[in-house]
Amino acid sequence: MIKNPYKTVFFENSPSVISTYSIVGEKEANGNLGKHFDQTLSDDRFGETTYEKAECKMLSAAVKGAIKKAGYNEKEMDLFVGGDLLNQIISASFTARDFEIPFLGLYNACSTIVESVIVASMAISGGFAENAVVGTVSHFSTAERQYRYPLELGSVRPPQSQWTVTGAGSFVLSGVDKGYPSVTSATIGKVVDYGVTDVNNMGAAMAPSCASTLVRHLKGTGTRPEDYDLILTGDLGALGSKIFDKLVKDDGFDVSLNHVDCGDIIYDTVESEFQGGSGAGCGAVVFASYVYPLLKEKKINKILFLATGALLSTVSSGQGESIPGITHAVCLENL
Amino acid sequence: MIKNPYKTVFFENSPSVISTYSIVGEKEANGNLGKHFDQTLSDDRFGETTYEKAECKMLSAAVKGAIKKAGYNEKEMDLFVGGDLLNQIISASFTARDFEIPFLGLYNACSTIVESVIVASMAISGGFAENAVVGTVSHFSTAERQYRYPLELGSVRPPQSQWTVTGAGSFVLSGVDKGYPSVTSATIGKVVDYGVTDVNNMGAAMAPSCASTLVRHLKGTGTRPEDYDLILTGDLGALGSKIFDKLVKDDGFDVSLNHVDCGDIIYDTVESEFQGGSGAGCGAVVFASYVYPLLKEKKINKILFLATGALLSTVSSGQGESIPGITHAVCLENL
């Protein structure tokens, strides 16, 4: 009766990821992946008067950069898909104003980057678009003051907290160009809630949804963790990653050998950011800067990219709601 | 060189809209379309302790109602696509928690309902999903206090303002069931900014994007306004509709005979809501309750549904930004 019980999405006509671009702040530039980013800022206001305008300018620069690296121009893009963490996704919306490209604004918190890749891939593989650009962004200073406290307060961060990445990542997907890493399958996440209420512990809130989506993807595609050169999650952080590995083991799979978390590797975690990075831009810049080149140069050939999101607002938490998580997965491989 | 300069999306394998469900508050129930809604509330808290929880419960009821009317169950839905106006789209996110359905959260303000139909239609027509449910919601009391002033302040509303609809609308789309109104083409909106900064005049902020998308759709499909039994916009309100009609006329098209705006018809506009309704739920409930049955009963056979969104947040307006608009269009017809 149910033909596809795990609701796996297969892209027979696989879109290619033909370029990526990353731009980050100073702290990220000084982290583990510093030399891999396309552009780094020494001023996290990016010459603007507010952090929000800087965030928007970063996403705009990333989108422009990815389109240029793809050898295309703006008019050849049929679709821009993206989002960010700010209320009413103003960074992505105002970025879209800079381009003459049809725009689909998405929001699934930090899982938005993979959500965007899935929507763009459906558009391309289904024949509704030839080329699409996706992009997400986050900024420490806008996120911190929107979700937590005014920066000027100098609040002490608890040890389970993550640090919102200041960065924007963008990728160009194409149905025309071949010979690049391809998006071959995806699993669209379900919302999973284990009742976590600590707004400083996003890793724990998101780990159950990440395990759920991973297991659905493995079962739906008939694969095992060892079939992937890399299982890339973003952003569980160090603590969330441990919970994820444990939950996956309970389901009979072992990811301890090839699981890497974007939040866990972007900073040198002996610093003050504790559990590592997070934010809609974290997975986007880690994939764009460090992982995509490995795929393109065939140093690795098949990865599963799971982007995790924590679904909350200051209002929902203030009203006593727990923090459900969602995780979207895409498989990228060299065919 | 450019094969599809207007970037029109054509659904050769057209998804059918097989059911709709609408639930509204008391004010909407007493408006022009009162008798058409599936469910009306006498208590706009819907038995909950907060308006936010009520908003979420309304969307959940609409999604359940649409799936039930379609003769399906939750497990047969491959995708839930939707959004709302609240920060971090908590209404749609928390609604998704109630269902075991893969979820794509979207945000394009009040244009989210048609954006959702487009994404679901690409998923179905492209063969990535068989059935999908879409839904959006808004609530006067949550939107007013988030975007404008505390309700208790009793602020005087300026004459150009619209009234946020308390309502949720949901539709089930299917690639399997035939003989229903079908989604045959779409135009994904570009962000258009005429520099309007009045947060009480959404109609004026959105009208230029609505005209832009209409003209792109007409040119991309080689149709004229008179080819449609109805050109349905939502939600320009009375003033925005006049601006839209004028802008379209400047482009050489006349929609004065068959243009109807959801915001303009939902209330009896001699009342205190001035320019009519708005909100992510407005277009959704007007289409679900009043327009869809006309299509299904073949009283009308071809419509263009243009949903308009104003892209702003309290932060963007506070920082002096203008209010860009976006409008997505879908053509629904009996084949």
Interface residues (C-beta under 8 A of the other chain):
Chain A: I2 K3 N4 K7 V9 F10 T50 E52 K53 K75 E76 D78 L79 G83 L85 L86 N87 Q88 I89 I90 S93 F94 A96 R97 F99 E100 I101 P102 F103 L104 G105 L106 Y107 N108 A109 E115 I118 V119 M122 A123 S125 G126 G127 F128 A129 E130 Q146 T187 I188 G189 K190 V191 D193 L311 L312 S313 T314 V315 S316 Q319 E321 P324 I326
Chain B: I2 K3 N4 K7 V9 F10 T50 E52 K53 K75 E76 D78 L79 G83 L85 L86 N87 Q88 I89 I90 S93 F94 A96 R97 F99 E100 I101 P102 F103 L104 G105 L106 Y107 N108 A109 E115 I118 V119 M122 A123 S125 G126 G127 F128 A129 E130 Q146 T187 I188 G189 K190 V191 D193 L311 L312 S313 T314 V315 S316 Q319 E321 P324 I326
